[in-house]
Amino acid sequence: MLQRAHDAETTPVRRPPEFSLVCGGLLFRICKRAHLSGDGLERLHRRVLAITLFAWLPLLALSVLDSGTGAGAIKIPFLYDIEAHVRFLLALPLLVVAEVIVDARISPLIDRFVERRIIRTQDMPKFIDAVTSAMRARDAVAVEVTLLLAVYTLGLWLWWGAIASDAATWYAWPEGAGFRFSWAGYWYAFVSIPMFQFILCRWYLRLLLWFRLLWRISRLDLHLTASHPDRAGGIGFLGNSAYAFSPVLFAQGVLLAGVIATRIFYQGQTLPAFELEMVSWIGATVLLILGPLGMFTPLLERTKRKDRGAFGTLASEYVCQFDEKWLRRGPRGTRALLGSSDIQSLADLGTSYDVVSGMRLVPFGKADVTQLIIAAATPLLPLALTMFSVEELLRRLFTLFFR
């Protein structure tokens, strides 16, 4: 029996494979073959330049060649198309850079489940299977091919329905009952827009894979403790690390700001008309990232209820003994009150009970929500300059924060 216990202690714990949410898939392998990426997402500057210039530079060149074509005056020339420049020169590079940031912050989380002994030994095979399954789905060629087909069908249909208008632009102008593309317009509609949509939707796919992995982990019998200082049973790192996705939210916020700016400058609309869209966008992004973490709520609730009951019993036993020793035995005689650790232990017990009682039922806190709100809202702030001067805007912000 002693030998078995010794063998159990010396047997190395099985660990899951090294996890990465972004280092895989068809596009990742293409970038590696084209020497635009390494195994660990090296050569970031090459990817940013190659993808950005491939989407934007032909539009500039072809729009110059198309400058003498089109019916009537072009209402929005290429160089004045805020939405296009924001989409390909800001949002698209940010989505590429986000891969490095997300990989650095999300990949270590899987090891933390093991290092902090949150995964029980008997559940380790299921944990490893969940991680392996997520990586297989990430690498599946069929998934990205299906996504590409969806972009060239549903994606283009939605995009064209959203931008169609009676105004002549650098990429299309009205002709008869429909529209006619310029040469730049063909590249814009069938190369640049699908490329952007594919990279953006690929991020949503990664989020889906990440939350699917967390859902499988949440079904395990996790070793959580209500007295953990993070007040989330020991998995508070999930909420803290959700900020890793803020570059993706920031990129989409930049895109939304570009769309709104175009409507303001070229369609005569005002910023207050988009108040509902902006507030809804900020709320939806926070819910998108933090909402799925609510899958851990049932487990956290059970842990809190069980540990609070056990801790309450322990506290009652200690308080009864303290009461008997110091309050019910009459004169203390030679018992020294000063220097006794009993009172300090009683205070520590009260603090620990407050931690247990204050345990959250979600693995994130107000700070995590605030960080995501800032990431989503910051790109929209420059739009305030369409209503106020820089001086007026700074004065209003100063009054808001320091009055």
N, C-alpha and C positions, 0 to 999 in steps of 0.2 A: 504493500500500500504506500509506504514511504517512497519507494522507487518510482511508482506511478506519479505521485505528486511532484517528485523531482523532475521527471520527464516532461510533465505539463509546464513546469516553470521554465525549463531550458529550451523547449520547442519554440522556434521562431514563429511569430504571428504572421499569418498570411496577409499580404498587403495588396490592394487593388493596383492595376496598371497605372502608370503615370497619365493623369487625365489632362486633356486640353479641349476646350470647347470650340476652338477656332483652327487648330492645326490639323486640318483634315478636309476631305471633300474633293470634288473634281476640280474646282477653281484653284484650290490650294496646290494641287499636284501640277496643274498647268503653269502656275506661277513659279513653281520650283524648276520645272523643265525649261522655262524661259529665263531662268536665272534672275527672277524678280523676288525670290524668297528663299530662305533656307529652312532647315527643319524647325528652327525656333523663331520664325518670323523675322529673320535678319533681312537686311536690304530694304528697309521700310521706305527710304527716300526714292528708290527705284520704282517701287510699286505705286507710290503716290504720284510721281511724275508721269509714269507710263499710263496709268488709268485715267488720270485727270486730263492729260493732253490728248489722249485718244478720244475722249468724250467731247472736249471743248475746242481744241485747235482746228480741226476740220470745219467746225461751224464758222469760225472766224474767216478762214480762207474762202470757203464756199459762199459765205454771205457777201464778201467783196466781189466775187465773180457774178453774183446774182443782183448786184446793186442796180443794174439797168433794166431789170425785169419786174413784172408785177403790174397789176391793174391799179392805177391811181397811186396816190401818195401812200407810202408805208407809214402807218401810225406809230408802230414800235420798231425802230431799227435794231439790229443785233446789238450794237454797242450800248444801247439804252435799255435793253431787256434785263431788268434787275433780277427777275426770277431765274433766268437761264444762267446768269453769271454766279448767283448765289448757289444754285443747285450744283454746278459742276466745278466751281473754283473754291467753294467753302464746304458745303455739305458732303460732297463725294469724298474729298480728301479726309474729312473728319471720320467718315465711316471706315475708311481704310486704316487710319491711325488708331481707331478704337480697338482694332483687333489686338494690337500689342498691349494696350492698357487692360483690356478684359482678360487676356490670357495671363498676364502677370498677377492679377488680383483674384481671379476665379479658380485657376488651376490648383493653388495650394489648399483650397477649402476641403477637397476630398480627403487629403492627408490629415486634416485637423479632426475629422470624424474618428480616425484611427488613433492618432496621437493622444487625443483627449479621452480616449476610451469610451466614446459615446456609442460606438458599435460593440455590442456584446459578442463574445467569442463564437457563440452558436449561430449568430446571424451573419458572421463574416462572409460565408459563401454567397448568401443572397446579396450582400452589399457589393461584393466583387462582380457578381453577375449583372447587377444594375448598372455599374460603371461601364463594364464591357459592352453591354447592350447599347448604352448611350453613344459610345464611340463607334460602334458598328453603324448606327443610324447616321451619325455625323459623316461617315465615310461613304455612305451608299451613293453610288453614281445615279441610280434611278431617281433619288430624291431631288437632286439638283437639276437633272434633265426635265423632270416634271415641273419644277419651279420655272425653268427657262421657257417651257411651252406655255405655262400660265401667263408669264410676262408678255409674250408675243401674241397672246389672244385676249384674255380678260384685261390684262394690264393696259394694252394699247387702246382697247375699247373704252375703258374708264378714263384714260388720259385724254383722248380725243373728245369725249363727251364733256369733260371739265373745261377744256380750253376753247372749244368752238365758239366763235363770235363773228360778227359782221365786219370787224376791223381787219385791214390788211396788215400783216406783220412780216418780218423778215423771213419766216419759214413757210407761210401760206397766205393766200388771199382768196376772197370769194370769187367764184366763177360759176355762173349759172345757178343751179340749185345746190351746188356743193362748194368744195374748196380745191385749190390747186397748190401742190407743194412746189417750193423752190428746190434747187439742188441742195442747199443747206437744210431745207426742211426734211428732205428724205433722210439725210444723215441723222438729223435731230429725232425724227419719229421712229426710225428703224434701227438705230445704233445707240445714240446717246441716252435717250429716255429708257429703252429696255435695259441698258447697262446699269443705269442708276436704280431702276426698280428692282432688278435682280439682286444687286448688292444690298439694298435696303431690306427686301423680303428675306434674303438669306439671314439677316440679323434676327428677324422675327422667327425664322426657323430655328436658329440657335437658342433663342429664348425658350421656345417650345421644348426643345431637347433638354435644356437645363432644368426647367420646371418639371418635366416628366421624370428626370433623374431624382430630383428632390422629392417628388411624390412617392416614388418607390422607396426611398430612404425613410420617409415619414411613416410608411406602413410597417417598418421594423420595430422591434421592442428596444427602443433607444434607451441608453442609460442616462437619464436626465436627473438633475438635482435642483430642487426649488431654492436651495440656499446658495446657489452659484451667484457670485458677485455681478454677473452681467444681467441679472434679473430676467433671464430668458431660459433658465434651465440648463445653460451651458452651450446653447446654439445661437447666442446673440451675434456671433460672427457672420451669420447668414444675412442679417439685416445690415450690419456694418459694411459688408462687402457688396451690397446691392448698388452702392454708389459707383461701382466699377462700370456699370452700364450708362453712367451719365454722359460720356461722349456720344453715345448713340442718340440719347435724348436731345443733347445739345445740337447735334447735326440736324435732327428733324425740326427742332425749334428754329434753326437758321433758315431751313427751307420754308417753313410757315411764315417767317418774317419776310422772306423774299416775295412770296405770293401776295401777302397783304400789302407790301410796299408797291407792287405793280398795280394792284387795284386802286390804291390811293392816288398814285401819280398819273395813271393813264385812264382811269375810269371815273375819276372825280369823287370817289368814296372817302369817308373819314374813318379815323381809327376807332371811335366809339362804336361804329357799326359792326366791328369785329370783336367786341368785348366778350360776347358769349362764346365765340369760337376759341378765343385765347384761354379763357377760364376753363372751358371744357377740355382743351388740349392739355393744359397743365394737370388737371385732375385725372384725365385718362392715362397720362404717362406714369404718374405716381402709382395709380391703381394697377397698371400693367406690370410694373416691376415688383411692387411690394404685396399686391393683392394675393398672388398665388402662394406666398409664404404663409397665408392663413391655413394651409393644409396641415401645418404643425399644431394648430390650435387645440384639437381634441387631445393630443398627446400632452401638450403643456397643461391643459386644464386638469387632466387626470393626475399628472405629476404634482401640481400645486395642491390639489385637494388631498392627495395621499400624504404628502410631506408636511402640509400644514397640520393635519391631524396628528401625525407622529411627533412633529416638533412641539405641538401644543401639549401632548402627553409628557414629553421630556421636560418642558418648561414647568408644568404643574408639579412634577416630582421634585425638581430643583427648588422651586419656590417654597414648597412645603417643608423641605429640609432646612432651607435658609430661615424660614419663619420659626421653625422649631428650635434651631440653634441660637438665633440671635434675638428673638422677640418673646419667646414663650418660657424661657428657662429661668426667669427671675434675674437677680443680680449676676453680672458677667464674671465677677471675681477676678481671676487672673487671666481671663480670656482677653487678648489684646485686639481691640477693634482696628486701631491704626496698623497698617501694614498687612492686614488680612486681604487675601485675594478673592474672598467670597463676594464682596460687593462689586469688584471689577468684573468678576465672572457673571454676576447678575445683570450688569449693564451690557456686557457682551452678548448675553443670551437675549436680552431685549432687542439689541440691534439685529441679531441674526433672525429673530422672529419677524422684525419689520421687513427684512429682505425677502423672507419666505412669503409674507402676506402681500408684499408689493410686486411679486413676480408677475410679469406680463404674460398675456395669453397669445401673443404674437412675438416672433423673434426679431422685432425691430422696435425702435423708439422714435420719439419726436425728432431727435437730431437726424435720423436717417431720412425721415419724411422731408424735413427742411432742406437737406442737401439736394434731394431729387427735385424739389420745387424750384430751387435756385438754378439748377442745371437746365431745367425745362424753360424757365421764365427769362433767364438772362438774354438769350438772343432776341427776345421781343422788346427789350427796353429801348433800343435805338429808335423804334417806331414812334416813341413819344416825341421825337424831334420833329415829326410832321405836324405836331400841335403846338409845341413850345420851342423857343430858342434854347440853345445850350445853357445860357445864363439862367433863364427862367426855370429850366428843368433842374439844374443844380440847386437853385434856391428852394424849389418845392421838395426835393429829396432831403435837403438839409433840415427844412422845417418838419418833415415827416419823422426823421430819425432823432432830432435833437431838441425838439420843442419841449 
